[in-house]
Amino acid sequence: MASNPYFSLAVLFTAALCFGLTPLALAWLWAKVYSPAKPNAVKNAIYECGLESRGDAWMQFRSAYYLYAIIFLIFDVEAVFLLPFAVAFTGLGVAACVAMLVFVLMLIEGLAWAWTKGVLTWQ
């Protein structure tokens, strides 16, 4: 039975599945046994932070916020990639330095593109 090369993989997959599903099953069982649903008007009322909502909840959200967030993430990930390169700089060869130079130049190109398109101007 253990001679199959996929046996250990199947055991790990089963353990991972049980590890994820067991807490969910226990939470569902706890909710069914100890907190039965008793819906009423007060429980079904919509509120946020303890305050009753007034007016329409729909509001337009400016897409500029998303652009700022995406640009922040891009340059945050750049820092994550540059740190190991900077730590191991003396032990790397020319190919790694060229690859990192290409990476930084592509980021600079993206920043220049965002700047020329006016993404970075706040209105």
Helices and strands as residue ranges (DSSP letters): H 7-34, E 47-48, E 51-52, H 64-87, G 89-91, H 94-117
